[in-house]
Amino acid sequence: MIVLAVGQMNLSIGAIGGLVAIVESGLMVSYDTPVVIAIACGLVLGAACGAVNGLLIHWTKVNSFILTLGTSYVFAGVNLGITHATPFYHIPGAVASFGQARIGAFPEIAIVTIVLAVALAVFLRQTVLGRQLLAVGGNPVAAALSGLPVRRVIVTAHGISGFFGAVAGTLLMAQLGEGQPTIGVTWILPSFAGPIIGGAVLAGGSAPLLGTVFAMVLVSLISDGLILVNANPYWVQFFVGALILGGVLLGRVRAVGLRDVFRLKSTAPPVTDRPAEEPVPRRPAEQK
């Protein structure tokens, strides 16, 4: 959502989360690094990977879709190079117990999500950089002409995206109780489904945080509900894809109207039955 707010994309979000989970679990298991230091290193790594995406996009002017697709393979390659597709087992019990801990029926890891969502809302609505981020997404040319720091805004947006990917990788590692190299492989579709269904505009300029949270809850409920009713798991992708298409269509209708979306209103000039009047030839004297 935060990258879509500046009119760009981040296809490397899953690769960043997987790399961070592997680095953190590897530090804790192989090097006996304290939990706090290992997690701090992972979160810094995620933010740095996102910032690198932003810097490369700004310097090279390459489309964010293509560039982050390339960096996703780079991050995933480092992941596999470190692990050789072998998980890191036996992470510290404090991390695994936090991933499974509950307050009644409420999981404790959800507290992290709520706190970060509130912090992001405050950042977007109450800080200068957050308002600049939405302004650059709304009209980057006008923002540059107005003197806004476009490069800093883009790097910040991608850095925040990488940080949130790192947090997600850390939480999933804690929930699984091990550092799996496959963490983040399936995150690309949900990372777009949430903001699009929640009302984000692909052109940028909007960050519907509450709508994105509710959309992700809806996607999760549909996925889990289909599993609980013993539905074919392959149909989960169909329903999520249908939700994305519906969200994009509703956003388009809200932007231009229903008639323009379905071409119900003709934009051609009106046609009359009266023939065009031919010009009357003038005599030579009148021409002179």
C-alpha positions in Angstrom: 0.0 0.0 0.0 2.8 2.4 0.9 4.5 1.9 -2.4 1.3 2.1 -4.4 0.7 5.4 -2.6 3.6 6.9 -4.6 2.4 5.3 -7.9 4.9 2.5 -7.9 5.1 -1.2 -7.2 7.2 -3.6 -5.1 7.3 -7.2 -6.3 10.2 -8.0 -4.0 8.2 -7.7 -0.7 8.0 -11.5 -0.3 11.7 -12.0 -1.2 12.7 -9.4 1.4 10.5 -11.1 4.1 12.0 -14.5 3.3 15.6 -13.2 3.3 15.1 -11.4 6.7 13.6 -14.5 8.3 16.5 -16.6 7.1 19.1 -14.1 8.3 17.5 -13.8 11.7 17.1 -17.5 12.2 20.6 -18.1 10.9 22.1 -15.6 13.3 20.2 -17.1 16.3 20.8 -20.8 15.4 24.3 -20.8 13.8 26.0 -18.0 15.7 24.1 -17.9 19.0 23.3 -14.2 18.5 20.9 -12.7 21.1 17.3 -12.6 20.0 17.0 -8.8 20.2 20.2 -8.2 18.2 19.3 -10.8 15.5 15.8 -9.3 15.0 17.2 -5.8 15.0 19.7 -6.8 12.3 16.8 -8.4 10.2 14.6 -5.3 10.5 17.5 -3.0 9.4 18.2 -5.4 6.5 14.6 -5.3 5.3 14.5 -1.5 5.4 17.9 -1.3 3.6 16.7 -3.7 0.9 13.6 -1.5 0.3 15.7 1.7 0.3 18.0 0.1 -2.4 14.9 -0.5 -4.5 13.9 3.1 -4.1 17.4 4.4 -5.0 17.7 2.2 -8.0 14.3 3.3 -9.3 15.1 7.0 -8.9 18.6 6.8 -10.4 17.9 4.5 -13.3 14.3 5.7 -14.1 13.5 2.0 -14.7 9.8 1.1 -14.2 9.3 -0.1 -10.6 7.6 -3.3 -11.8 10.6 -4.4 -13.8 13.2 -3.3 -11.3 11.7 -4.8 -8.2 11.0 -8.0 -10.1 14.7 -8.2 -10.7 15.7 -7.4 -7.1 13.2 -10.1 -5.9 15.3 -12.7 -7.7 18.4 -11.3 -6.3 17.1 -11.4 -2.7 15.6 -14.9 -3.2 18.9 -16.0 -4.7 20.8 -14.8 -1.6 18.2 -16.7 0.5 18.8 -20.0 -1.3 22.6 -19.4 -1.4 22.6 -19.1 2.4 20.3 -22.0 3.2 20.7 -24.4 0.2 16.9 -24.8 0.6 17.4 -26.2 4.1 15.4 -24.6 7.0 17.0 -23.4 10.2 15.4 -25.4 13.0 15.5 -25.0 16.8 15.2 -21.2 17.0 15.1 -19.9 20.5 12.1 -20.9 22.5 11.2 -17.3 23.4 10.7 -16.5 19.7 8.6 -19.6 19.0 6.5 -19.2 22.1 5.7 -15.6 21.2 4.5 -16.8 17.8 2.1 -19.2 19.4 1.0 -17.2 22.4 -2.6 -16.0 22.8 -4.6 -13.8 25.1 -7.7 -15.9 25.1 -8.5 -16.3 21.4 -6.5 -13.3 20.4 -2.9 -14.0 19.1 -0.2 -11.8 20.5 1.5 -11.3 17.2 -1.6 -9.4 16.1 -0.7 -6.7 18.6 2.4 -6.0 16.5 0.3 -5.5 13.4 -2.2 -3.2 15.2 0.6 -1.1 16.7 2.4 -0.7 13.3 -0.9 0.1 11.5 -1.6 2.9 14.0 2.0 4.2 13.7 1.7 4.2 9.9 -1.6 6.1 10.1 0.0 8.7 12.3 3.0 9.0 9.9 0.8 9.5 6.8 -1.6 12.0 8.4 0.4 13.9 10.9 4.0 14.2 9.6 5.4 16.4 6.8 7.1 13.5 5.1 3.9 11.5 5.1 1.9 14.3 3.5 4.7 14.7 0.9 4.5 11.0 0.1 0.8 11.4 -0.8 1.5 14.6 -2.8 4.3 12.9 -4.8 2.0 10.0 -5.6 -0.8 12.3 -6.6 1.2 14.3 -9.1 5.0 13.7 -9.2 5.6 16.5 -11.7 3.8 19.1 -9.7 5.5 17.9 -6.6 8.9 18.3 -8.2 8.1 21.7 -9.5 6.9 22.7 -6.0 10.3 21.8 -4.5 9.3 18.6 -2.7 12.1 16.1 -2.2 10.9 13.4 -4.6 14.0 11.2 -4.2 13.7 11.1 -0.4 10.0 10.4 -0.6 10.4 7.5 -3.0 13.3 6.0 -1.0 11.3 6.4 2.2 8.2 4.7 0.8 10.3 1.7 -0.4 12.2 1.6 2.9 9.0 1.5 4.8 7.7 -1.3 2.5 10.9 -3.3 3.1 10.6 -2.8 6.9 7.1 -4.1 6.9 8.1 -7.0 4.8 10.9 -7.7 7.4 8.4 -7.5 10.2 6.1 -10.0 8.4 8.9 -12.4 7.8 9.9 -12.2 11.4 6.4 -12.8 12.7 5.9 -15.8 10.3 9.2 -17.3 11.4 8.1 -17.0 15.0 4.7 -18.6 14.2 6.3 -21.5 12.3 9.1 -21.9 14.9 11.8 -22.2 12.3 13.4 -20.3 9.5 11.9 -21.6 6.3 13.5 -20.6 3.0 10.0 -20.6 1.4 8.7 -17.7 3.6 7.3 -15.0 1.4 7.0 -17.0 -1.8 3.2 -16.5 -2.0 3.1 -12.9 -0.8 2.9 -11.0 -4.1 -0.8 -11.6 -4.7 -2.0 -10.7 -1.1 0.3 -7.7 -1.0 -1.6 -6.2 -4.0 -5.0 -7.7 -3.1 -5.2 -5.8 0.2 -4.7 -2.2 -1.0 -6.5 -2.7 -4.3 -9.6 -4.2 -2.6 -9.3 -1.6 0.1 -9.6 1.3 -2.3 -6.0 2.2 -3.3 -5.5 3.9 -6.7 -2.8 2.3 -8.8 -1.8 5.8 -10.1 -0.9 6.8 -6.6 -1.9 9.6 -4.2 -4.0 7.5 -1.8 -3.3 5.2 1.1 -6.5 3.7 2.4 -5.0 2.1 5.5 -8.2 1.1 7.2 -9.7 -0.3 4.0 -6.5 -2.3 3.4 -6.6 -3.8 6.8 -10.3 -4.8 6.4 -9.5 -6.2 2.9 -6.7 -8.4 4.2 -9.0 -9.7 7.0 -11.6 -10.4 4.3 -9.1 -12.3 2.1 -7.9 -14.3 5.1 -11.5 -15.2 6.1 -12.3 -16.3 2.6 -9.1 -18.4 2.4 -9.6 -20.0 5.9 -13.4 -20.4 5.3 -12.9 -22.4 2.1 -10.5 -24.7 3.9 -12.9 -25.2 6.8 -15.7 -26.2 4.5 -13.3 -28.6 2.7 -13.5 -26.7 -0.5 -10.9 -27.3 -3.3 -7.9 -25.2 -2.2 -7.2 -24.3 -5.9 -10.4 -22.2 -5.9 -8.9 -19.9 -3.3 -6.9 -18.1 -6.0 -10.0 -17.8 -8.1 -11.9 -16.0 -5.4 -9.0 -13.7 -4.5 -8.4 -12.8 -8.1 -12.1 -12.1 -8.5 -11.9 -9.8 -5.4 -9.0 -7.9 -7.0 -10.8 -7.4 -10.3 -13.9 -6.3 -8.4 -11.8 -3.8 -6.4 -10.2 -2.4 -9.5 -13.5 -2.0 -11.2 -15.1 -0.3 -8.3 -12.2 2.1 -8.1 -12.5 2.9 -11.8 -16.2 3.5 -11.4 -15.6 5.8 -8.5 -13.1 7.7 -10.5 -14.8 8.2 -13.8 -18.4 7.0 -13.3 -20.3 4.0 -14.4 -21.3 5.3 -17.8 -17.7 6.0 -18.9 -16.4 2.7 -17.6 -18.8 0.7 -19.8 -18.7 3.2 -22.7 -22.4 3.9 -22.2 -22.0 7.6 -23.2 -20.9 8.5 -26.7 -18.2 11.1 -27.0 -18.6 11.5 -30.8 -19.9 14.8 -32.1 -23.7 14.8 -32.8 -24.7 13.8 -36.4 -27.3 15.8 -38.1 -29.5 14.9 -41.1 -28.9 18.4 -42.8 -26.4 18.2 -45.6 -23.5 20.6 -45.4 -24.1 23.8 -47.4 -21.8 24.1 -50.4 -20.0 27.4 -50.8 -21.5 29.7 -53.4 -18.9 30.5 -56.1 -18.0 34.1 -56.4 -17.7 36.0 -59.7 -14.3 37.4 -60.7 -15.3 40.9 -60.0 -16.5 40.0 -56.4 -13.3 38.1 -55.8 -11.2 41.1 -56.8 
